[in-house]
């Protein structure tokens, strides 16, 4: 199993802490206090390791309908985390 970066680990913790475990890149960047580019790199890392997926729906934080990151489930072919 691949070791995750500190930023990716922080994003996982953030997703676990919010209802519905779904957030857009803008809300994740605001929570971590980093720019969007750093969040996108961390999301990419999590997608490549099979921990999260991206889909188009409402963000749990800002409630805007956007591309969000959420945990993969067994139903969509991912592992339970």
Buried (B, 14 or more C-beta within 10 A) or exposed (E): EEEBBEBBBBBBEBBEEBEBBBBBBBBBBBBBEBEEEBBBBBBBBBBEBEBBBBEEEBBBBBEEEBEBBBBBEEEEEBEEB
